[in-house]
Amino acid sequence: MSNRINTVLDYKDNILSIYFTAGYPKLDDTVKILQQLERSGADMIEVGVPFSDPIADGPTIQHSNTVALENGMSVQLLFDQLTGVRETVKVPLIMMSSLNPIIQYGFERFCQKCQEVGADGLIIPDLPVEEYISEYKAIVEQYGLRNIILITPSSTDARIRLIDEHTDSFIYMVSSAATTGVNKNFSQDFEAFASRLQAMNLKNPLVTGFGIKDKESFDQVTKFSKGGIIGSAFVKAVAEVGDAGKATADFMRQFA
């Protein structure tokens, strides 16, 4: 089944993927940010489903989750907001969520709604690959979605190969063991991790996340991977300006 994520992976290098939390900073900013990200050159967009106890997120994204929930964002409202979004937004959309809100909504119902609104993939950081394979993979594939799984420098070769075997888009390469939003320079450790993965000849490309905050750090990671994902730096930039559309355009100008 064709999928917009695979299409972008096939024709483009240096893929720029942007994460933001739905319903933040204002409840109705979701579609406004999506439209401006596409106009400003984002290749893929991760739509964060706010949750009260997010996994692996640093203080910036934790705060955005809290505010979004206080604003009244919910899984159902997010799907309501995304209904019709494909009339104006063409880039791949990936729903990023902890497993808990999806299970509460109903896993298959969640996947069905993703298909209905035109989402292309899922990132569920706290869903173990073994549980995904045994419980959820068939449902994800039934609705034409791609499930993107994270690997870290501490992942064993066996685990990485298992993830690669059960992936059909890209593997989310976590640059370090830190939480999101940690300022860092990409060190020899990251390069060693990238070299190790390159030697494994994986069938799926790698896209790097965690610690990428600007054009300079994006250029560093794309020397070793298919693309880079920016989350906390973008969420912070959007929060600092009252107009989410203007803040999005201003942040993205560095990549033009």
C-alpha positions as YAML, in Angstrom:
chain: A
units: angstrom
residues:
- id: 1
  name: MET
  ca: [0.00, 0.00, 0.00]
- id: 2
  name: SER
  ca: [1.48, 3.35, -1.02]
- id: 3
  name: ASN
  ca: [2.38, 5.80, 1.69]
- id: 4
  name: ARG
  ca: [3.58, 9.41, 1.62]
- id: 5
  name: ILE
  ca: [6.47, 8.63, 4.01]
- id: 6
  name: ASN
  ca: [7.94, 6.11, 1.56]
- id: 7
  name: THR
  ca: [7.48, 8.55, -1.31]
- id: 8
  name: VAL
  ca: [9.53, 11.23, 0.46]
- id: 9
  name: LEU
  ca: [12.19, 8.71, 1.50]
- id: 10
  name: ASP
  ca: [12.48, 7.57, -2.10]
- id: 11
  name: TYR
  ca: [13.09, 10.96, -3.69]
- id: 12
  name: LYS
  ca: [14.73, 13.16, -1.07]
- id: 13
  name: ASP
  ca: [17.83, 13.35, 1.13]
- id: 14
  name: ASN
  ca: [18.37, 15.64, 4.11]
- id: 15
  name: ILE
  ca: [14.75, 15.22, 5.13]
- id: 16
  name: LEU
  ca: [13.59, 17.86, 7.60]
- id: 17
  name: SER
  ca: [10.97, 16.56, 10.00]
- id: 18
  name: ILE
  ca: [9.37, 18.86, 12.57]
- id: 19
  name: TYR
  ca: [7.59, 17.79, 15.76]
- id: 20
  name: PHE
  ca: [5.01, 19.93, 17.53]
- id: 21
  name: THR
  ca: [2.45, 19.29, 20.26]
- id: 22
  name: ALA
  ca: [-1.16, 19.51, 19.09]
- id: 23
  name: GLY
  ca: [-3.17, 22.15, 20.92]
- id: 24
  name: TYR
  ca: [-0.11, 24.20, 21.90]
- id: 25
  name: PRO
  ca: [0.39, 27.03, 22.50]
- id: 26
  name: LYS
  ca: [-3.30, 27.58, 21.71]
- id: 27
  name: LEU
  ca: [-5.97, 24.94, 21.25]
- id: 28
  name: ASP
  ca: [-6.72, 25.91, 17.65]
- id: 29
  name: ASP
  ca: [-3.11, 26.30, 16.44]
- id: 30
  name: THR
  ca: [-2.79, 22.71, 15.14]
- id: 31
  name: VAL
  ca: [-3.83, 23.19, 11.51]
- id: 32
  name: LYS
  ca: [-2.31, 26.68, 11.34]
- id: 33
  name: ILE
  ca: [1.10, 25.25, 12.28]
- id: 34
  name: LEU
  ca: [0.75, 22.31, 9.86]
- id: 35
  name: GLN
  ca: [-0.05, 24.60, 6.94]
- id: 36
  name: GLN
  ca: [2.80, 27.00, 7.71]
- id: 37
  name: LEU
  ca: [5.31, 24.17, 8.18]
- id: 38
  name: GLU
  ca: [4.49, 22.87, 4.72]
- id: 39
  name: ARG
  ca: [4.67, 26.32, 3.15]
- id: 40
  name: SER
  ca: [8.05, 26.83, 4.87]
- id: 41
  name: GLY
  ca: [9.62, 23.64, 3.55]
- id: 42
  name: ALA
  ca: [9.13, 20.87, 6.13]
- id: 43
  name: ASP
  ca: [9.37, 17.44, 4.49]
- id: 44
  name: MET
  ca: [7.54, 15.53, 7.22]
- id: 45
  name: ILE
  ca: [5.61, 16.57, 10.32]
- id: 46
  name: GLU
  ca: [5.14, 14.75, 13.61]
- id: 47
  name: VAL
  ca: [1.92, 15.67, 15.38]
- id: 48
  name: GLY
  ca: [2.30, 15.12, 19.11]
- id: 49
  name: VAL
  ca: [-0.71, 13.79, 21.00]
- id: 50
  name: PRO
  ca: [-0.49, 15.43, 24.44]
- id: 51
  name: PHE
  ca: [-0.29, 13.13, 27.43]
- id: 52
  name: SER
  ca: [0.07, 13.83, 31.13]
- id: 53
  name: ASP
  ca: [3.11, 11.55, 31.52]
- id: 54
  name: PRO
  ca: [5.09, 11.71, 28.27]
- id: 55
  name: ILE
  ca: [8.02, 9.33, 27.73]
- id: 56
  name: ALA
  ca: [11.59, 10.54, 27.14]
- id: 57
  name: ASP
  ca: [10.53, 14.15, 26.69]
- id: 58
  name: GLY
  ca: [12.46, 16.99, 28.25]
- id: 59
  name: PRO
  ca: [10.92, 19.98, 30.08]
- id: 60
  name: THR
  ca: [9.95, 21.96, 26.96]
- id: 61
  name: ILE
  ca: [7.78, 19.23, 25.46]
- id: 62
  name: GLN
  ca: [6.51, 18.14, 28.89]
- id: 63
  name: HIS
  ca: [5.33, 21.72, 29.44]
- id: 64
  name: SER
  ca: [3.69, 21.86, 26.02]
- id: 65
  name: ASN
  ca: [1.82, 18.63, 26.83]
- id: 66
  name: THR
  ca: [0.56, 20.09, 30.09]
- id: 67
  name: VAL
  ca: [-0.60, 23.33, 28.49]
- id: 68
  name: ALA
  ca: [-2.26, 21.52, 25.57]
- id: 69
  name: LEU
  ca: [-4.23, 19.32, 27.96]
- id: 70
  name: GLU
  ca: [-5.21, 22.38, 30.01]
- id: 71
  name: ASN
  ca: [-6.33, 24.00, 26.75]
- id: 72
  name: GLY
  ca: [-8.72, 21.08, 26.29]
- id: 73
  name: MET
  ca: [-6.91, 19.01, 23.65]
- id: 74
  name: SER
  ca: [-7.95, 15.35, 23.46]
- id: 75
  name: VAL
  ca: [-7.44, 12.54, 20.98]
- id: 76
  name: GLN
  ca: [-10.93, 12.96, 19.57]
- id: 77
  name: LEU
  ca: [-10.62, 16.74, 19.29]
- id: 78
  name: LEU
  ca: [-7.29, 16.33, 17.50]
- id: 79
  name: PHE
  ca: [-8.87, 14.03, 14.93]
- id: 80
  name: ASP
  ca: [-11.73, 16.52, 14.56]
- id: 81
  name: GLN
  ca: [-9.19, 19.28, 13.90]
- id: 82
  name: LEU
  ca: [-7.35, 17.14, 11.34]
- id: 83
  name: THR
  ca: [-10.50, 16.28, 9.40]
- id: 84
  name: GLY
  ca: [-10.11, 17.93, 6.00]
- id: 85
  name: VAL
  ca: [-6.47, 18.86, 6.58]
- id: 86
  name: ARG
  ca: [-5.45, 16.94, 3.44]
- id: 87
  name: GLU
  ca: [-7.15, 19.62, 1.36]
- id: 88
  name: THR
  ca: [-4.29, 21.97, 2.24]
- id: 89
  name: VAL
  ca: [-1.40, 19.87, 3.62]
- id: 90
  name: LYS
  ca: [0.32, 17.27, 1.42]
- id: 91
  name: VAL
  ca: [3.47, 16.31, 3.34]
- id: 92
  name: PRO
  ca: [3.57, 13.09, 5.40]
- id: 93
  name: LEU
  ca: [1.93, 13.36, 8.82]
- id: 94
  name: ILE
  ca: [3.06, 11.10, 11.65]
- id: 95
  name: MET
  ca: [1.08, 10.81, 14.86]
- id: 96
  name: MET
  ca: [3.41, 10.62, 17.88]
- id: 97
  name: SER
  ca: [1.91, 9.44, 21.12]
- id: 98
  name: SER
  ca: [2.48, 7.41, 24.23]
- id: 99
  name: LEU
  ca: [0.68, 4.09, 24.14]
- id: 100
  name: ASN
  ca: [-1.69, 4.92, 26.98]
- id: 101
  name: PRO
  ca: [-3.88, 7.53, 25.19]
- id: 102
  name: ILE
  ca: [-4.11, 5.27, 22.13]
- id: 103
  name: ILE
  ca: [-5.24, 2.27, 24.16]
- id: 104
  name: GLN
  ca: [-7.75, 4.44, 26.01]
- id: 105
  name: TYR
  ca: [-9.13, 5.61, 22.66]
- id: 106
  name: GLY
  ca: [-8.98, 2.10, 21.22]
- id: 107
  name: PHE
  ca: [-5.93, 1.01, 19.21]
- id: 108
  name: GLU
  ca: [-7.80, -0.03, 16.07]
- id: 109
  name: ARG
  ca: [-10.16, 2.95, 16.29]
- id: 110
  name: PHE
  ca: [-7.08, 5.21, 16.53]
- id: 111
  name: CYS
  ca: [-5.54, 3.64, 13.41]
- id: 112
  name: GLN
  ca: [-8.83, 3.88, 11.54]
- id: 113
  name: LYS
  ca: [-9.11, 7.59, 12.36]
- id: 114
  name: CYS
  ca: [-5.50, 8.11, 11.27]
- id: 115
  name: GLN
  ca: [-6.39, 6.65, 7.90]
- id: 116
  name: GLU
  ca: [-9.57, 8.72, 7.65]
- id: 117
  name: VAL
  ca: [-7.81, 12.06, 8.29]
- id: 118
  name: GLY
  ca: [-4.84, 11.16, 6.09]
- id: 119
  name: ALA
  ca: [-2.11, 10.46, 8.64]
- id: 120
  name: ASP
  ca: [0.67, 8.24, 7.33]
- id: 121
  name: GLY
  ca: [2.46, 6.82, 10.33]
- id: 122
  name: LEU
  ca: [2.82, 6.31, 14.05]
- id: 123
  name: ILE
  ca: [5.58, 6.84, 16.57]
- id: 124
  name: ILE
  ca: [4.82, 5.21, 19.93]
- id: 125
  name: PRO
  ca: [8.07, 5.39, 21.93]
- id: 126
  name: ASP
  ca: [6.89, 3.21, 24.82]
- id: 127
  name: LEU
  ca: [5.55, 0.37, 22.65]
- id: 128
  name: PRO
  ca: [8.14, -2.44, 22.75]
- id: 129
  name: VAL
  ca: [8.88, -3.95, 19.37]
- id: 130
  name: GLU
  ca: [7.95, -7.45, 20.53]
- id: 131
  name: GLU
  ca: [4.53, -6.26, 21.70]
- id: 132
  name: TYR
  ca: [4.07, -4.32, 18.47]
- id: 133
  name: ILE
  ca: [4.77, -7.44, 16.41]
- id: 134
  name: SER
  ca: [2.51, -9.73, 18.42]
- id: 135
  name: GLU
  ca: [-0.39, -7.40, 19.22]
- id: 136
  name: TYR
  ca: [-0.56, -4.43, 16.88]
- id: 137
  name: LYS
  ca: [1.41, -4.81, 13.64]
- id: 138
  name: ALA
  ca: [-1.45, -6.41, 11.71]
- id: 139
  name: ILE
  ca: [-3.80, -3.59, 12.70]
- id: 140
  name: VAL
  ca: [-1.29, -0.89, 11.74]
- id: 141
  name: GLU
  ca: [-0.74, -2.48, 8.34]
- id: 142
  name: GLN
  ca: [-4.47, -2.99, 7.79]
- id: 143
  name: TYR
  ca: [-4.92, 0.80, 7.81]
- id: 144
  name: GLY
  ca: [-1.92, 1.51, 5.58]
- id: 145
  name: LEU
  ca: [0.16, 3.13, 8.30]
- id: 146
  name: ARG
  ca: [3.89, 2.94, 8.96]
- id: 147
  name: ASN
  ca: [5.10, 2.36, 12.51]
- id: 148
  name: ILE
  ca: [8.40, 4.08, 13.22]
- id: 149
  name: ILE
  ca: [10.45, 2.58, 16.07]
- id: 150
  name: LEU
  ca: [13.25, 4.21, 18.04]
- id: 151
  name: ILE
  ca: [16.75, 2.86, 18.51]
- id: 152
  name: THR
  ca: [19.43, 4.28, 20.81]
- id: 153
  name: PRO
  ca: [23.19, 3.81, 21.18]
- id: 154
  name: SER
  ca: [22.43, 1.18, 23.84]
- id: 155
  name: SER
  ca: [20.24, -0.93, 21.52]
- id: 156
  name: THR
  ca: [21.79, -4.30, 20.78]
- id: 157
  name: ASP
  ca: [22.52, -5.37, 17.23]
- id: 158
  name: ALA
  ca: [19.93, -8.14, 17.59]
- id: 159
  name: ARG
  ca: [17.24, -5.65, 18.61]
- id: 160
  name: ILE
  ca: [18.14, -3.24, 15.81]
- id: 161
  name: ARG
  ca: [17.90, -6.05, 13.26]
- id: 162
  name: LEU
  ca: [14.52, -7.12, 14.66]
- id: 163
  name: ILE
  ca: [13.24, -3.55, 14.33]
- id: 164
  name: ASP
  ca: [14.64, -3.29, 10.83]
- id: 165
  name: GLU
  ca: [12.93, -6.53, 9.84]
- id: 166
  name: HIS
  ca: [9.53, -5.25, 10.99]
- id: 167
  name: THR
  ca: [9.85, -1.70, 9.66]
- id: 168
  name: ASP
  ca: [8.75, -0.45, 6.27]
- id: 169
  name: SER
  ca: [9.69, 3.23, 6.25]
- id: 170
  name: PHE
  ca: [12.52, 4.57, 8.41]
- id: 171
  name: ILE
  ca: [14.13, 3.88, 11.79]
- id: 172
  name: TYR
  ca: [14.15, 6.70, 14.33]
- id: 173
  name: MET
  ca: [17.81, 7.01, 15.38]
- id: 174
  name: VAL
  ca: [18.03, 8.61, 18.83]
- id: 175
  name: SER
  ca: [21.26, 10.55, 18.94]
- id: 176
  name: SER
  ca: [21.94, 9.91, 22.63]
- id: 177
  name: ALA
  ca: [20.45, 8.48, 25.81]
- id: 178
  name: ALA
  ca: [19.32, 11.96, 26.94]
- id: 179
  name: THR
  ca: [15.75, 13.27, 26.90]
- id: 180
  name: THR
  ca: [14.52, 15.55, 24.14]
- id: 181
  name: GLY
  ca: [15.64, 19.15, 24.10]
- id: 182
  name: VAL
  ca: [19.07, 18.61, 25.60]
- id: 183
  name: ASN
  ca: [21.59, 20.99, 24.07]
- id: 184
  name: LYS
  ca: [24.58, 19.13, 22.79]
- id: 185
  name: ASN
  ca: [27.20, 18.95, 20.14]
- id: 186
  name: PHE
  ca: [27.11, 15.77, 18.16]
- id: 187
  name: SER
  ca: [30.16, 14.00, 19.39]
- id: 188
  name: GLN
  ca: [32.38, 11.15, 18.34]
- id: 189
  name: ASP
  ca: [29.96, 8.88, 20.25]
- id: 190
  name: PHE
  ca: [27.16, 9.79, 17.84]
- id: 191
  name: GLU
  ca: [29.44, 9.28, 14.87]
- id: 192
  name: ALA
  ca: [30.48, 5.90, 16.27]
- id: 193
  name: PHE
  ca: [26.81, 4.92, 16.61]
- id: 194
  name: ALA
  ca: [26.15, 6.03, 13.04]
- id: 195
  name: SER
  ca: [29.18, 4.09, 11.79]
- id: 196
  name: ARG
  ca: [28.01, 0.99, 13.65]
- id: 197
  name: LEU
  ca: [24.58, 1.23, 12.00]
- id: 198
  name: GLN
  ca: [26.07, 1.85, 8.59]
- id: 199
  name: ALA
  ca: [28.13, -1.32, 8.92]
- id: 200
  name: MET
  ca: [24.96, -3.31, 9.65]
- id: 201
  name: ASN
  ca: [23.58, -2.61, 6.13]
- id: 202
  name: LEU
  ca: [20.02, -2.10, 7.35]
- id: 203
  name: LYS
  ca: [17.26, -2.16, 4.74]
- id: 204
  name: ASN
  ca: [15.54, 0.93, 6.16]
- id: 205
  name: PRO
  ca: [17.03, 4.44, 6.19]
- id: 206
  name: LEU
  ca: [17.76, 6.26, 9.44]
- id: 207
  name: VAL
  ca: [16.35, 9.61, 10.53]
- id: 208
  name: THR
  ca: [17.95, 11.19, 13.61]
- id: 209
  name: GLY
  ca: [16.17, 12.87, 16.49]
- id: 210
  name: PHE
  ca: [16.98, 14.31, 19.94]
- id: 211
  name: GLY
  ca: [19.32, 17.27, 20.36]
- id: 212
  name: ILE
  ca: [18.80, 18.88, 16.94]
- id: 213
  name: LYS
  ca: [17.95, 22.53, 17.46]
- id: 214
  name: ASP
  ca: [18.96, 24.52, 14.37]
- id: 215
  name: LYS
  ca: [20.40, 24.40, 10.86]
- id: 216
  name: GLU
  ca: [23.92, 23.72, 12.11]
- id: 217
  name: SER
  ca: [22.97, 20.67, 14.18]
- id: 218
  name: PHE
  ca: [20.63, 19.49, 11.41]
- id: 219
  name: ASP
  ca: [23.52, 19.60, 8.93]
- id: 220
  name: GLN
  ca: [25.69, 17.63, 11.36]
- id: 221
  name: VAL
  ca: [23.29, 14.70, 11.69]
- id: 222
  name: THR
  ca: [22.35, 14.54, 8.02]
- id: 223
  name: LYS
  ca: [25.95, 13.73, 7.21]
- id: 224
  name: PHE
  ca: [25.21, 10.35, 8.79]
- id: 225
  name: SER
  ca: [21.46, 9.82, 8.29]
- id: 226
  name: LYS
  ca: [18.66, 10.39, 5.83]
- id: 227
  name: GLY
  ca: [17.20, 13.26, 7.80]
- id: 228
  name: GLY
  ca: [16.79, 15.01, 11.11]
- id: 229
  name: ILE
  ca: [13.89, 15.64, 13.48]
- id: 230
  name: ILE
  ca: [13.52, 18.90, 15.40]
- id: 231
  name: GLY
  ca: [11.13, 18.99, 18.35]
- id: 232
  name: SER
  ca: [11.90, 20.98, 21.47]
- id: 233
  name: ALA
  ca: [13.58, 23.92, 19.70]
- id: 234
  name: PHE
  ca: [10.56, 24.38, 17.45]
- id: 235
  name: VAL
  ca: [8.05, 23.99, 20.30]
- id: 236
  name: LYS
  ca: [9.97, 26.62, 22.28]
- id: 237
  name: ALA
  ca: [10.09, 29.00, 19.31]
- id: 238
  name: VAL
  ca: [6.35, 28.74, 18.75]
- id: 239
  name: ALA
  ca: [5.65, 29.45, 22.41]
- id: 240
  name: GLU
  ca: [7.74, 32.62, 22.45]
- id: 241
  name: VAL
  ca: [5.69, 34.44, 19.82]
- id: 242
  name: GLY
  ca: [1.98, 35.03, 20.15]
- id: 243
  name: ASP
  ca: [1.24, 34.25, 16.50]
- id: 244
  name: ALA
  ca: [1.98, 30.54, 15.89]
- id: 245
  name: GLY
  ca: [1.94, 30.97, 12.12]
- id: 246
  name: LYS
  ca: [4.48, 33.80, 12.21]
- id: 247
  name: ALA
  ca: [6.64, 31.94, 14.75]
- id: 248
  name: THR
  ca: [6.65, 28.89, 12.51]
- id: 249
  name: ALA
  ca: [7.66, 30.89, 9.45]
- id: 250
  name: ASP
  ca: [10.39, 32.70, 11.40]
- id: 251
  name: PHE
  ca: [11.86, 29.43, 12.73]
- id: 252
  name: MET
  ca: [11.79, 27.70, 9.36]
- id: 253
  name: ARG
  ca: [13.49, 30.59, 7.53]
- id: 254
  name: GLN
  ca: [16.91, 29.26, 8.61]
- id: 255
  name: PHE
  ca: [16.34, 26.16, 6.44]
- id: 256
  name: ALA
  ca: [15.30, 28.05, 3.30]
...
